[in-house]
């Protein structure tokens, strides 16, 4: 079934494969980048293509000699070059610049599962020569093509526990889903980070992720994390930065414009996928057997909202808001001339109203409580 999910990004993807430009598809490992490209190659183009994999040493060697003659030889008779996991190829940015500048009409697609190599390597050389798209685990917007409202409601618990990795759909059995997520964590999650210079073992990173998993949506002190992990604050910061660059975590900053007592120095962290979060802490208990349902709900809504913003091109900045006297908002979106506050509540009976200090400081802002009754509007 997983193979038949129509990815939302595909429509835009098709329009961005253009001559003498590089289309970069970024996303975590196993979210379906290769599958998306396969679908494109099989059903949406008749281009003659050459496909290489950056993790295959023979493929990478073909690109090593940086000369126009070499690339013309390599691409003779083809008009599309596809490179999977391009972050593994040294100087990939300079290589691609040479290819798109010197081979008339060539189209290039590259995928990457980490931003630290790809954007560093591609940023400078490919200015004006690239388009970038992101792919995430399956979004509810994508499940929606196959589900009616009743099924979506029934599947909500599963989404909160197991997340949206496409291959999970092949496993109807919950035990098999767990095994798959553990395999992802053990085989893929840290792969790009450990290749990165200077990181010798994954234990500390794993421990850091566990600590973040228990503090989803709560403010995190880097100093405190460092003390517990026996790492410097700077190292913790570096590891968190790497975890965002391989699409495991994302960060919310505190919002502040008007009040002295608004908190701005700390951050909150979320996982792009609930299943990864639960696998990290090894807890797949049913919802009625858990004490962290509120955290799961908040993480799920945050991640789904990020997917919606990316796929629907909603240009806003995301924050949380809190004052030192504990007035807070879970989620705040700032547009060009709009400010919208949201409070996430799993329990529909739990009422919430706009914090007094926030209402006074930002009278023009809107406010909404997101619960099981209206969450689909928020994420779709």
TIZA-984800 format. One record per atom (N, C-alpha, C, O, CB): y, x, z. Coordinates in steps of 0.02 Angstrom, whole numbers, plus 32768, in hexadecimal, padded with zeros to 4 digits. Atoms other than C-alpha are relative to their C-alpha. Glycine has a CB too. Layout:
<atoms>
YXZ...
</atoms>
This chain:
<atoms>
7FC380298000800080008000803F802B80008070801A7FDF80007FD2803C7FC37FD77FF9807A808C802C801C80147FBC8059801A7FB37FF1803F802A7FE97FE78041808080C47F7880297FCE7FDA804D7FDF7FAB7FC580157FD77FDF8033802780C6801F7F3F80447FEE801C80687FC47FFF7FD67FC37FFB7FBE80107FE5815F801B7FAD8035801A7FD0803880557FC08009802080467FC87FEE802B81F680197F3D8037801E802D80537FFB8057801B7FC37FD77FCE7FE17FD6826E80967F8B80467FEE7FE780547FF27FAB7FF7804D80017FBC80168012832280597F8E802580357FD9804C80257FAC80277FED80407FD97FC9801D836281037F5C7FEF800C7FB68014802F7F937FF4803F802880177FF28044830281007EB780337FED7FCB803D80117F9A7FBE7FDC7FF37FCF801680328387809D7E58803880337FF7804A80457FBF801D7FBC80147FCB7FCF8004840F81187E847FE580437FE7800780667FC08022800A804580217FC28015839781A97E6B7FFF80057FB3801080397F967FB78003801B800580008049837E81767DB5804380107FDF804580327FAC7FE67FBD7FE77FBF7FF5801F843881797D92801B8046800D8049805D7FEB80327FCC801A7FE67FBE7FEE845082247DE27FDA80397FDF7FEE80737FE77FFE8008804C80237FCB802583D282837D77802580087FBD80187FE37F8E7FB27FEF7FF57FD57FF8803C844F82C37CF67FFF80487FE87FF38076801080487FE8800F80037FBC801B845A835A7C838030802F80248069801D803580107FFE7FB67FD97FCA7FE4849983FD7CCD801C7FF280468051800A805A803880117FD27FF1800C7FB9849E83B97D7E7FBE800480277F887FF9800B80237FBA800A803B7FFE7FD4842883D07E1180027FC3802E80347FB780507FFE8042802A800680377FD083EE83367E707FD58018803A7F9B802C80317FE07FBF7FDF80237FE87FC483BE83667F227FEA7FC3802880137F99803B802D802F802B801C80367FD7834B82EE7F817FEB801E80437FBD804680467FC47FDC7FDD800D7FE37FBE834C8315803B7FE07FCD802E7FEF7F92802A8042801B801F801E802D7FCE82E282CD80C67FC9802680257FB1805A800E7FE47FC07FE080357FE07FD8826182F7814C7FC080067FD77FB77FE47FA57FF37FD8804080427FFC802081B3832D81197FDB7FBE80097FE07F9D803C7FD7803A801D802C803B8000813C829D80EF80247FBC7FFB80067F8880077FD68000803E7FDF8042800681C2821880D37FFA7FE37FBA80117FAB7FAE804A80078013800D801D804281908203801D802A801D7FC780317FFD7F93800B7FB880027FD67FE2803581FF827A7FB77FD6800E7FC17FEB7FFD7F8A802180408019802B7FEE8039817082B97F497FE87FC17FDD7FE67FBD7F9F7FC3802A801780178040801B813082087F3280377FDE7FD680297FC37FA17FEA7FD080397FC8801E802481DC81CB7EFD800980227FBC801480017F8980418006802A7FF77FDB803F81EA82547E7A7FC77FF17FD17FD17FEA7F948004804C800E803A8011802A813A822F7E3D800A7FBC7FDE7FFE7FB47FA27FBE8000802B7FF28043801B816A81787E27803480057FC8802D7FE57F93801A7FD180377FCC7FF88033820681AD7DC87FE3801F7FC07FF180077F898039802C801C801B7FDD803A81A682247D567FCF7FD47FD97FCC7FD77F9B7FDD80418016803480298021811B81A67D32801D7FC27FDF80047FAD7FAA7FCC7FEB80337FEB80428018818181097D1680487FFA7FEA805C7FC77FCE7FF37FCE80357FB88009800E823A812D7CFF801D80357FD2805980367FC68026800180407FE57FCE802E824881C07C887FCA80157FCF7F8E80147FDF801D803D802680317FE2802E81F682067BED801180497FF47FFC80677FC27FFF7FD97FBC7FEC7FB98007824182B37C097FC2802D80037F91801E802580328013803880347FCC7FFA81D3834B7BED8015802B803B804B8048803B7FF8802B7FBD7FE97FDF7FC381D4839A7C987FD2803980167F97803B800480047FCD803880267FCB7FDF819D84357CF580077FF4804B803F7FEE8064801980487FEB7FFD800C7FB8816F84197DAC7FE6803D80267FAF805580197FD67FC1801380127FC67FD7816C84A87E2980037FED804A80257FBD805D8030803C7FF27FFE800B7FB8814C84B07EE48016804080237FF68074801C7FBA7FE8801A7FE57FC57FDE81B385267F4F7FD1801F80337FD980588046803F7FEE802280307FE57FD0812185397FC77FC580237FDE7F9B80417FFF7FE57FC7802C80347FDD802780B0857B7F3C801D80447FEA804D80467FC47FE87FD57FC37FE47FBD800D80CA86377F31800480107FB6803280327F9F7FD7803680257FFF7FF48048809E863B7E78803A7FDD7FDE805B7FF97FB37FBE7FE97FE07FC78025801C811D85B57E50804280228011806E802A7FE680017FB7801A7FC27FE07FEB81A4860B7EB5800D80417FD9804680517FC87FFE800F804C7FFA7FC18024818086B07E5B801C7FF67FB9804080217FA07FBC80237FFC7FE8800E804481A3865F7DB2804D80007FFC806A800E7FC87FE57FBD7FE87FB780068000825886497DE780238040801880608045801680167FC6802C7FE37FC57FDF827086F47E36802F80297FD38065803D7FE97FC9802C80197FD67FD7802C82B387517DA0803D7FD77FEA80377FA97FC27FD780197FC17FC48028800C836687137D99802180157FBF8052803A7FBE80318007803A7FE17FF18041838A871D7CE07FFB7FC27FD47FCC7F9B7FD97FDE803E7FDD7FFF803A802E83B8869D7C5B7FC180027FD47FA37FCE7FC7804080017FD4803B7FFA802C832C86E17BED7FC17FE680227F9A7FC180047FF5804A7FEB803B80167FDB82A986C27C747FFF7FB380057FCB7F947FFA7FFF801F80477FFF80497FF682E2860F7C947FFA7FDB7FBD7FDE7FA47FBB80417FEB802480088020804182EE85E77BDA7FB780007FEB7F9E7FCF7FCE802C80247FCA80497FFB800E823B86247BC57FDA7FCB80287FB07FA6800E7FE6804780108024802C7FD2820085C17C5B800A7FB67FEE7FDC7F8E7FF48018800C80487FF08047800B8256851F7C287FFF7FED7FB680177FB87FA380457FF1801D8004800E80478236852A7B6E7FD97FBE7FF47FA17FB7800D7FDE803B7FDA8023803F80108209847C7B2E80057FCC80377FE87F9680307FB8800E7FF17FF980327FCB823884247BD1804A7FF080098075801B7FFD7FE0801880437FBA80107FF282D683C77BFF800B7FE8804780417FD0805980197FCB7FD07FF980127FBA82B383A47CB67FD98031802B7F9E803C80207FE87FB7800D80217FD27FD0828C84207D427FFE7FDD804480327FC6805C8025804580048008801E7FBD824783DB7DE77FE58036802F7FB1805580227FCF7FC27FFD80187FCF7FCE8236844C7E807FFA7FDE8043802C7FC880608031803E8005800E801C7FBE81E484097F1E800A803680367FFC8070802A7FB97FE380037FF67FD27FC6820F84587FC8802580407FEA800E80787FF67FBC8013801F7FDA7FC8801D829384C57F76801D802E803580318066802580387FE57FD57FE27FD57FCD82D08508801D7FD88040800B7FF08070802A80057FDB804280297FC47FF7824185868017800D80377FCD7FF2806E7FD37FB77FED7FFE7FF57FCF8035828285E07F7D80408027800E8076800A801280047FDE7FBA7FC47FD77FF282F886727FA180357FF87FC980247FF67F8E7FED804A80097FC88004802F83A386637F4F7FFC7FC57FD080127FC97F97800480407FD7800A8039802D837885B87F0A80427FE67FE380447FCF7FAA7FDD7FC880267FBF801780198431858B7EFA801780267FC4802C80097F928034800480377FEA7FD680388459861E7E8A7FD27FF67FC37FEA7FF67F8A8000804A80148030800C803683BA85FF7E2480137FC07FDA80167FBE7F9C7FB77FFB801C7FF18040802083E785497E05804480017FDC804C7FE17FA880007FC880357FBF7FFA8021849C85747DDC7FF8801F7FBB801480077F8A8031802A802C800B7FDE8040846185EB7D557FDE7FD17FCE7FEF7FCF7F937FD58040800B8025802D802D83E8856A7D0F802D7FC97FE4802F7FBE7FA87FC47FE080267FD88038801A846384D87D06803D80187FD880577FF27FAE80177FD3803A7FC77FE6802684EF85477CC47FEC801B7FBC8015801E7F8E80238037802780117FDC803E848B859B7C3B7FCE7FDC7FD37FC57FEF7F997FE58043801180308024802B8409851E7BFC801C7FBB7FF2801B7F8F801D7FB97FFB80237FDE803E8013845E84927B9F7FD27FC380067F9A7FC37FEC801A80057FB88025803F7FFC842383E27BCC7FCA7FFE80357FAB7FC9803E7FE17FF37FBF803680007FCE83AB84167C5880137FD3803B804C7FD580537FF1804880197FF680287FC3839883997CE77FD5802080367F9F803980287FED7FB47FF480267FE07FC9836083D77D927FFD7FD1803C802F7FB48050802280438014800980257FC18317837C7E287FE1803080327FAF805180227FD27FC07FF580217FD87FCC82F483D97ECA7FF97FD6803F80247FAD804E80278042800F800780217FBF82B083997F708002803580367FF18070802B7FBE7FD6800380007FD27FC782C683E7801A7FF67FDA8040800E7FA28048804280278002800B80207FC0828E83C080CA8029802280378020801380727FB7800180137FD47FE57FCD8310842B8120804380107FE1804780287FA97FE2803E80217FBD7FF4801A83CA8438810C80188047800C8045805E7FE980307FD0801F7FE17FBF7FF283E284E481577FF880317FC78024805A7FBC7FE4801D803F80077FD38039839B853F80C280217FE27FC2804680027F9E7FB780107FF27FE9801D803F83C384C4803A804C7FFD7FFC806980117FCA7FE37FBC7FF77FB880078007847784A080638022804480038054804F7FE2801D7FD280357FE37FBC7FFF849B8555808F7FF980217FBC8028803E7FA27FDE802B8037800E7FDF803F844A85917FF0801F7FDD7FC480307FFD7F927FB780067FF57FE98025803A848885077F80804B7FF38002806C7FEA7FCE7FDB7FBE7FFB7FBA80157FF7853384E37FC8802F80237FD1804D80037FA68015800C80467FCD7FDA8024859D856D7F7E7FF280027FB5801D7FEF7F8D80038047801C800C7FF880498547858E7ED580057FBE7FDA80187FBE7FA07FBC801E7FF58006803E8026853484D67EA9803B7FD1800880357F957FFA7FC17FDC80157FC5802A7FFA85E284967ECC800D7FDF7FBB801380007F88803F802980177FF38025803E8602840D7E4A7FC47FFA7FD37FC97FDD7F9C803680227FDB803B8002802C855284207E067FC67FD8801F7F8F7FD880057FE880477FF0803880227FDE84ED83B47E7F80127FBB8019804C7FAB80257FE8802A803A7FFD80407FDC84CE83067EC37FCC800280367F978020802C7FF67FC27FD080307FFE7FC8847882EB7F6A7FEF7FB98015801B7F8F801F801D8028803B801880407FE6840E82577FA17FD3800E803C7FB3804280407FDB7FD67FCA802B7FF97FC683B3823D80467FC97FCB7FFF7FD47F937FE980297FF980428038802F7FF9830981EE80627FE8800180487FDE803780657FC680117FCF801580077FBA82D381AE810D7FBB7FDF80037FA27FC87FCF80347FD68029803B802A7FFA82348160815180127FB97FE8804C7FA77FE47FE67FFE804A7FF38043801C822080AE810E80307FD9802D80297FD8806A7FBE7FDA7FF87FD080297FDC82B1803E813F7FE97FB77FFE7FC27FA47FD3804780077FE080128047800182A07F87816C80167FE07FBE7FF87FB07FA680207FDB803C7FEA8019804183037F6880CC7FC980077FCB7FC47FDF7F9E804080257FE980357FF48031826E7FB0806D7FC17FD780117FA17FBC7FE47FED804A7FFE8037802C7FEC81E87F5680D3800D7FB87FEA7FDF7F927FDA7FF58003804D7FEC8045800D82487EB780AF7FE87FE77FBC7FDE7FAB7FB2804A7FFA800480188014804382107EB97FF97FBA7FE380047FA47FBE7FD88001803D7FD1804780147FFB815F7E9880377FF27FCF80397FBA7FB880417FD4803D8009800B80287FC481797E3080D3802C7FC27FFF80647FC37FE6800D802A803F7FD480397FF281B67D8380FC80188007804880048035806C7FDB7FBC7FF47FE07FFA7FBE82197D63819B7FCC7FFF80387FD18023806A80327FC6800A803480057FCC817E7D3381FE7FDC804480087FD1805B80407FCC7FC97FED80237FBF7FFD81267DD781D0802D8036801F8016806080467FE980167FBA7FD17FCF7FE481C27E3D81F880027FFA804C8001802C807080477FF77FE37FFF800C7FB881C87DEC82A47FC0801A80217FC3803A805680097FB5800F80417FE97FE4810F7E1082C17FFA804C7FFF7FD9806980297FC77FE07FD980077FB7800881217EC48287803380288029803180668029800680137FB87FCB7FDC7FDD81B77EED82F57FE3803080357FF98069803B80307FCF8021801D7FD57FCD814C7F3183837FE380407FE17FEC80777FFB7FC97FDB8028801E7FC6802380EF7FA18309803680327FE9802C806E7FEE7FD87FE77FC47FCA7FD4801681937FE582C4801E8027803A802F8061803480377FD87FDC7FE37FDF7FC481D5800B83737FD18036801A7FE780688035800E7FCD803780317FD07FE681338067839E7FF180377FCF7FED80727FE17FC07FDC8014801B7FD0803180FF80BC82FC803380177FCB802580467FA67FC57FE27FDE7FCE7FE98030819D80C982947FEF7FED7FB87FCB7FBD7FAC8008804B800580048015804581A380C881D77FE880347FCE7FF980317F9380417FE97FEB80197FCF8032814A815E818A7FD47FDC7FCE7FA77FB67FE17FD8803A80248021802980338108811C80E37FB3800080057F947FCC7FFD801380197FBC80497FFC80008054815A80F67FE07FD880387FA47FC880357FEA80488005801B80297FC9804080F881997FE57FBE7FE77FB87FA0800480357FF4803580138042801A802F805C812E7FB87FFF7FE77F9B7FCA7FDD802E7FEB7FC880477FFE80157F83809980F67FD07FF4803A7F957FE8802F7FF180437FDF802C80037FC57F42808E81A7800D7FBF8027803C7FBB804E800B803D802E7FF5803F7FDB7F2F7FDC81E87FF18009804B800D7FE680757FD37FC87FE380157FF67FBA7EDE801E8288803480298026804A805E800F7FBB802380027FCB7FDF7FDA7F5B8050830F7FEB8046801780158073801C80127FD6803D80177FBD7FEC7EEF80E38348800980327FC7801C806B7FD27FB57FFE80157FF77FD4803A7EF4812A8298804A80107FF5805C80477FE27FE37FDF7FC07FB87FF480067FB181158295801580378031803B8064802080287FBE800E7FF07FCC7FCE7FBC817B83367FE980447FE8800F80747FEB7FDD7FF08044801B7FC080187F4D820382ED802D801D7FCA803A80597FC87FB87FF87FE67FD57FE980377FBB820C82538041801E801B805780538004800F7FC67FCF7FC17FE87FE5805A822082B97FF6804280268021806E8023801F7FCC802F800E7FC07FDD800B82A883267FF780387FCD800B80717FD87FC17FFA802D800A7FCD80347FD883018286804380177FE4804E80527FD87FD37FE47FC77FBD7FEE8019808B82FA8246802280318030803F8063801B802B7FC17FF67FDF7FD57FCF80CB834582E77FE1804680008005807880037FFB7FE1804680217FBF7FFB804983CF82E9800580297FBF800A80667FC17FB77FF7801280057FDB803F804783FB8231804280087FDB804C80397FB77FCF7FDF7FD27FC58000802B80F283D381E980438005802380728021800980007FC37FD87FBF800C7FE1817983B08268802B803F80068066803F7FF67FF77FE280437FD97FC37FF281AA846282927FFA80347FC98013806C7FCF7FEB801E804180107FCF8034817384B481F0803E80267FE8803E80637FE57FDE7FDD7FC67FC47FE0801B822184D481AC8025802880368042805C8028802F7FCC7FE27FDC7FDE7FCA8269850482557FE08043801080038075801C80027FD5804080237FC37FEC81E485868278800580367FCA7FFF80727FD87FB77FF2800F7FF57FCF8036820085D781CE80458020800A805280597FF57FFA7FDE7FBA7FBB7FE97FF782B585E882008002803E802C7FDD8043805D802C7FC8801F7FFF7FC07FDD82E38694823D800A7FF9804B802F7FCD80628037802D7FE37FF17FFA7FB882DB86BE82F47FDE7FCD802C7FE87FCF806980487FFB8009802180307FD48271862C83307FB7801080037F9280097FD2800B7FB67FE680437FE47FFB81D0866F83727FCB7FCD80147F927FD07FFC800080398032803480307FEF817985DD83C4801D7FBA800480587FAF80107FDF801280447FE8804480038181852383B980007FDE804580187FA6804C7FD67FD77FCF800880217FBE815E8502847280437FE8801C80497FAF80337FE0803080317FBF80127FE38213850484A980207FC67FD9803F7F997FF68030803D80007FE3803580298248849784177FDC7FBE80107FFC7F8980147FFA80117FB48027803C7FF081BC841D843F80167FE48044801F7FA8804C7FB4801080017FEA80167FBD81F1841884F780467FE17FFC80547FB0801E8000803C80317FBD801B800882A583FC84C37FFD7FBA7FE280207F8D7FF9802A802F7FD380078042801F8271836C84537FE67FCC80327FFC7F9280327FD180037FC4801A802E7FCC820F831F84E280387FE9802F803D7FAE80407FC7802280297FCA80127FD282A68326855280327FD17FDE804B7FA27FFE8025803F80187FD3802D8025831382D684CC7FDF7FBB7FF980017F887FFE8011801E7FBA8023803F8008828D825184B280057FD4803E80087F9780387FB6800D7FF07FFA80267FC2829A821E856880497FEC800E80577FC5803B7FE58027803B7FB9800F7FF583588216855A80217FE17FC3805D7FE87FB88026803F80147FE4801F803D836D81B684B8803A7FD3801280357FA8803E7FC97FD87FDA7FC7802B7FF58418816784B18026800C804080537FE680527FEB7FB97FFE7FDA7FEF7FC3845181BA8552802380427FF5800D806A7FCC7FD08003803F7FDD7FC1800A84CD824585627FD7803B80177FB58038804B80437FFF8024802A7FC67FF4847E82EF855F802C803C8010805C804A7FEB7FD2800F7FC37FDB7FC37FEF84BF838A85B57FD8803D7FE77FA080497FFD800D8005804D80227FC5801C8493842785537FF1803380367FBE80558035802A80207FC880087FD07FC984AB848F85EF7FC17FEF80297F99801A8039803F8001802E803980177FD9842D8426864E7FBE800A7FDB7F8D80217FF980097FB58011803C7FF5802883AF842B85C07FED804A80017FB3805C8008800A7FE77FB7800B7FB8800083C484E885B97FE2801880417FB380408041804180257FF3801A7FEC7FBF83A784FB86737FB67FED80077F8D8016801E80287FDE8039804580177FF983078495866C7FD080267FD27F9680327FE27FFB7FB57FF1802B7FDE803182C684F185D28004804C80067FE180707FE280137FEB7FBA7FF27FB77FF98302859D860C8017801D7FBD7FFF80517FA77FC1802580197FE07FE9803E836885AE856E804B7FFE800B80647FD980357FEB7FD37FC27FB780037FFB842085D1855880197FC07FE07FF87FA37FB68021803E7FDF7FE2803D801C8492853F8532800880087FB47FFE7FD87F8F80457FF380217FF77FF4804984B5858F84877FBF7FF97FDA7FBE7FDF7FA2801C80467FF580428006802183FB8598845E7FEC7FB67FFB7FD27FA07FC87FC980288027800F8048800183E584E1848D80287FDF7FC7800E7FB67FA180117FDE80447FD5801C8035847784B7841B7FE680127FBB7FE67FE87F8E8048801A8008801B7FEA8041842B851D838E7FC07FD97FEF7FB87FC47FB67FF1804C8002803E8025800D838184C983A1800F7FB77FED7FF07F9C7FBF7FD28002803E7FEF8045801083D0841B83A2801D7FFB7FB9800F7FCC7F9480327FE480337FE47FFE80448431844A83067FC980047FCC7FCB7FE27F988031803B7FF980387FFA802F8390847F82B07FD87FBF7FFC7FC27FAB7FC67FD1803A80168026803F8000833A83DD82E580247FCA7FD880057F9D7FBD7FF47FE980487FDC802F802B83C4837C82907FF980147FB77FF77FE97F8A804B7FFC801380037FE9804583B683E881F57FBC7FF67FE07FB67FFB7FA3801380487FFD80428013801D82FD83BE81E07FF47FB580097FBB7F9E80047FC7802A80218002804980008324830581F77FD17FE380357FAF7FB180297FEB7FE77FBD8026801D7FC982CD82EB829E802F7FDA802E801F7FA280447FDB803780287FCF801E7FD2836782C4830880437FF67FDD805280177FAC8009802B803E7FBA800280138418828982ED80297FF3803F80107FDA8072800E7FCA7FCA7FD57FFE7FC584AD828E836280397FCE7FFB80547FC37FC5801B8046800B7FC380297FFC85348215839A803180238030801D803980667FF17FB880197FCC7FE47FD585D7825983E080237FC78025801F7F8D80108034802A7FD77FD880317FDD864481FF845E80417FF37FDB805E80207FBD800F801780497FC38013802386D981A08417803B7FFF803080357FE780687FF87FBB7FDE7FC580027FD4878781B7845D803F80047FD7804780307FAC7FFD803A80327FBF7FFE80218835818F842180377FF38032806C8012803080037FCC7FC77FC9801A7FD88896813A84AA7FFF8011804A8034801C806880017FB87FF980037FFE7FB788578150855A7FEF8045801A7FC480687FFF7FCD7FCE801A800F7FBF7FE2885981E985C87FB98003801B7F998038801B80318010803880417FFE7FDE87B881B5861B7FC57FF47FD17F8D7FE97FE77FFF7FCD803780388006802F875181A5857C7FD980427FFD7FF680787FFF801A7FEE7FB9802B7FC5800186BD821B85747FF780177FB87FE47FF07F8C7FBB7FF1802080077FE8804586BC828A84DA7FD6803F7FFB7FBF80507FC58044800D7FE3801F7FBE80048668832D85087FB47FFD7FF57F97802C7FDB80108027803E804A8001800585B382F3850D7FEA7FD97FC280117FB67FA37FE17FE18041801D8021803B854082B284847FC47FD880147FA67FE280497FEE80347FCA803F80257FF884B2823784757FD6800F7FC37FEF801B7F8C800C7FB28008802E7FED80368419825A840C7FCD7FC97FF27FB77FA680207FDB8041801280328031801683A481EA83A97FCF80217FD07FDF80537FB080237FC37FDF80327FEA803183068203834480077FD67FC080167F9B7FC37FB77FFA801D7FFF8025803F830481D4828C7FC57FD07FFC7FC67FA17FD47FFF802F7FC4803C802B8005825A818482AD7FE27FF580467FD58025806B7FCB80207FD1801C80117FBE8216812883457FBA801C800A7FA7803080417FFE7FB6800980457FE87FFA8163815E831F7FFD804980167FD4805C803F7FDB7FF87FBE7FFD7FB97FED81908216832B8014800680497FF8802F806E803280277FD37FEA7FFE7FBA81EB81F683CF7FC57FEF802F7FBB80128061803A7FCE800C803780147FD48153819D841A7FC780327FFF7FA5803C80317FE67FBC7FEC80347FCD800580DA822183DA8012803D802A7FE6805C80497FF380147FB77FE97FC67FD9814382AA842B7FF17FF7804A7FDE8026806C804B800C7FF5800D800C7FB8812F825784D67FBB7FE1800A7FA97FCE804280367FD2801E8044801A7FFD807F821984AC7FFD7FBD80247FD57FB480537FD380338023800180437FE380A3816484D880047FCC7FC980397FC17FAB803B7FF78033800280368030806C80DA84647FEA7FBE80217FCF7F9280017FCF80117FC68011803E7FDD8053805484E980257FC57FE1805C7FCD7FC480118006804A7FE0803D801980797FA184B780427FF48025804C800E805C7FD17FC380087FBC80097FE4812A7F6584D97FFF7FE1804680287FF2807180297FD47FD2800080217FBE80F97EF6856C7FE5802E80377FE1801B80717FD77FBF7FFD801C7FD07FD180B07F9085BE802C803E800780158072801D7FBB80157FE97FD57FC580028147800285B180407FF5802980557FBC8034801380127FB77FC080047FDC81E3802A8614803A80157FD4807480137FE97FFE802B80407FCA7FE5802B824480708580800E7FD67FC280247FF07F8F7FEE80477FEB7FF6802A803C824E7FDA850B804980017FEA805780017FAE7FEA7FB7800F7FB87FFD8011830C7FDF85148010803E7FD78037803B7FA7802B7FFE80407FF47FC28025830A809484D97FE37FFC7FBA800280117F897FE1803C8026801F800780428291806D844B802A7FD47FD380347FE37F987FB87FE380077FD7802F802582FD7FDC8415804180227FE88054801B7FAE80117FC2802B7FC17FDE8012839C804484187FF480357FCB801C803B7F9C801F8020803F800E7FCB8031834C80D483B87FF17FE17FBC80087FF97F887FC5802B801780128022803E8304805D8337803E7FE67FDC80467FF17FA07FCE7FC6800E7FC4801C801F83A980048318802E80377FE5804A80317FAF80277FD480327FD47FC88015840980A9830F7FE6801F7FBF800C802A7F90800480368037801D7FE0803C839080F6829080037FD27FC480137FE87F8D7FB68014800E7FFE802F803983878058822580477FF77FE780537FEF7FAB7FE37FBC80167FBA800780148444804B82268016803D7FD5803B80357FA4802E7FF9803E7FF17FC380278453810081E87FE47FF97FB98006800A7F887FE3803F8023801F8009804283DA80D88159802A7FCF7FD780387FDB7F9C7FB77FE780067FD880328023843F803D812C8042801E7FE8805680137FAE800D7FC2802D7FC07FE2801384E2809F812C7FF8802F7FC48020802E7F95801F8027803B800B7FD08038849A812680BA7FEF7FDA7FC0800D7FE77F8B7FC78031801280188020803D844080B2804180337FCF7FE380367FC67FA67FBF7FDB80107FCF8031801884CC803180378046801F7FF780767FFD7FE780057FC580307FC07FDC8008855680B6803180377FE3802C80707FD9801680167FFF7FB77FCE80197FD185AE807280CB8021803D80218000806280467FDF7FD080377FDD7FC37FE9863180F680F580217FF58043805A7FDE8047803480167FCC7FE480057FBC864B80F681B17FEB803E80287FBE806280147FEA7FBE802480167FCD7FD186428172823F7FE47FDD803D80007FAC8055803C803080148022801F7FC885CB814A82CE800F802580418011806380437FB57FFD7FF47FF37FE37FBD85F1816583877FDE7FD580357FC67F9E8026804C8006800E8008802C7FC685C681278434804380028025806E802B80167FC38017802F7FC280017FDA865080FB84AF7FF07FF7804B7FCA7FCB805D80307FC77FE7800A80087FB886548113856B803B801C8026805C804C80107FBF802280177FCB7FE67FD586D2812B85F67FDE801D803F7FA48010804D80347FC98013801C7FE17FC386BB818E86977FEE7FCC80347FC67FD9806180338031801E801580347FCF86B180EA86F77FCB7FD27FE37FC57F987FF5803D7FD78016803E80208017861680B8869480087FC37FD37FD87F9E7FCB7FD87FED803A7FFD80338034865B803C86177FE880217FC07FFB80597FB0804A7FE37FF8801B7FDF803C85FE805A85757FEE7FD07FC87FE47F947FD27FC480298013801A8023803B85CD802484C67FCB802D7FE17FD480697FDC803A7FF07FCD80377FD8801D8528805A84758014801F7FBD800280587FAF7FC37FD47FF77FF77FEC80468569806883C380457FEB7FE9805A7FB27FF47FC97FE27FD27FBD800E80178614807283768008801C7FBA7FF580557FAD8036801F80317FF67FEA80458640807B82BE804A7FFE7FEE806C7FCB7FF67FD77FD47FCF7FBA7FFC801386E880B68281800480067FB47FED80377F978022803C80227FF47FFE80488716808C81CE804780187FF4806A802C80237FF47FBC7FDF7FBD7FEA801087B780B7817480357FDA802880637FF88044800E7FF87FB57FD080277FD88813802881C77FDC7FCB80297FF57F93803180357FE07FD2802580307FD7878F7FD582327FDC802480397FCC805F80347FCD7FD87FD580257FE57FC787397FEF82D97FD27FC880187FE97F92802880308019803A803080347FEC86997F9283067FD3801A80377FB3804F80307FD57FE97FC2802A7FEC7FC7863F7F9C83AD7FC17FD480037FC47F997FF580267FFC8042803F80257FFA85897F6B83C97FDD801280407FDE804C80577FD2800F7FC380297FF57FC4851E7F5784637FB97FEB7FEE7FB07FB47FD3801C7FD8803F8045800F801284607F5D844D7FDB7FE3803D7FD7800380717FDB803F7FE68025801F7FC983FB7EE484BA7FBC7FE77FE77FB97FBD7FB980287FC58020804380188011833E7ECC84AC7FF67FB980177FDB7F8F7FF47FC9802E801E800880437FE283427E35851E80397FD27FE980737FDE7FF77FFF8005804E7FCD802D801C839A7DA684C680277FDB8035805F7FC380297FE07FCE7FD07FDE80257FCB83C67D56856C8035802B80228061801180457FCE7FE880347FCE7FD47FE184297DF085A380427FFB7FDB8048800F7FA17FE7804A80017FBE8008802184DD7DC7857F802780428006801D8068803580287FC580207FD47FC57FFB855B7E4F855B80437FED7FE480487FC97FB27FE2803E7FD97FBE800D801D86147E488542802580427FF6801280768013802A7FD0802D7FDD7FC38011868F7EC584FF801E801F8040803D7FFC806780397FF17FCC7FE57FE07FC386BE7F458586804C7FF88003806F80007FD17FED804B80017FB8800F7FF8876A7F1C85CD802C80397FE7805C802D7FC1800F7FF280497FD67FC6801287B17FCB85B7800180097FB48034801B7F977FE78040802380047FF7804987747FD18502802A7FCA7FDD80507FD97FAF7FB67FFB7FE87FDA8037801D87BD7F2684D9804B800B800580717FFB7FD77FED7FBE80227FB87FF37FF788657F5A851F8017803A7FD4804C80367FB5800F8010804A7FEC7FC580258868800484CB7FFC7FF57FB4802480117F8F7FD4803C8013800B800A8049882A7FC584217FFD7FB57FF27FC87F9A7FE07FBF80237FE88001804A8007885F7F0E84127FEB7FEA7FBA7FD47FB17FB180447FE4800F80118015804588407F0F83567FB580057FF27F9D7FED7FBE8026802C7FCD80477FF3800C87877F40836A7FD77FC080057FE87F92802B7FE480348031802F80387FFA86F97EC5834D7FC8801580307FBF8050803F7FE37FEB7FBA80367FF17FD086667EB783C57FC67FD07FF47FD07F947FE980197FFB804A803B802A800B85B47E7883B07FC6801A80297FBC8056802F7FEE7FFD7FB5803E7FEE7FDE85157E7684167FC77FFA7FCD7FC07FC77FAC7FF27FD3803F80388002802F847B7EA383AF7FBF7FF880287FAE802180527FFD80427FD48040800D7FDE83D87E5683EB7FCC7FE97FCE7FD87FEA7F9180097FCB803980368014802E83347E1683A480137FC57FD47FF57FBB7F9F7FC27FEF80287FEC803B8027838C7D7A8366802980117FC280267FED7F9080287FD1802B7FD37FF3803884077DCF82F27FFB80477FE48023805B7FBA80477FF4801580027FB9801283CE7E8482DB7FF6800D7FB5800C80407F9C7FC880228025800D7FF4804783977E6E8226804180037FD7804580287FA67FD27FC97FE47FBF7FFB8022844B7E5081F0801E8045800B803F80607FDE80307FC9801A7FE47FBF7FEF847A7EF382467FDF80397FD98000806A7FC77FF9800D804C80247FC8802183F47F5D81F17FF27FF37FB67FDA80207F947FBF800D8024800C800D804783E97F07814780407FEB7FDE803F7FDD7FA27FCA7FCA7FF7
</atoms>
